[in-house]
């Protein structure tokens, strides 16, 4: 399990013909996979990369808020 506590939403994308995982609190942070588990593993890598890149750019990294606070 990932070390970050951001909410992750996983859904099937007919257009992409794959499962898509998004971390809505991190703008543009998404990944896909052939299965739920693959999408989840991929989004954990993307979250790490998103945070590293954001730090390098000196931008704000939002704190995890949890369950669909923004929906």
Secondary structure, 3 states (H helix, E strand, C coil): CCCCCCCCEEEEECCCCEEEEECCCCCCCEEEECCHHHHHHHHHHHHHHHHHHHHHCCCCCCCCCCCCCCC
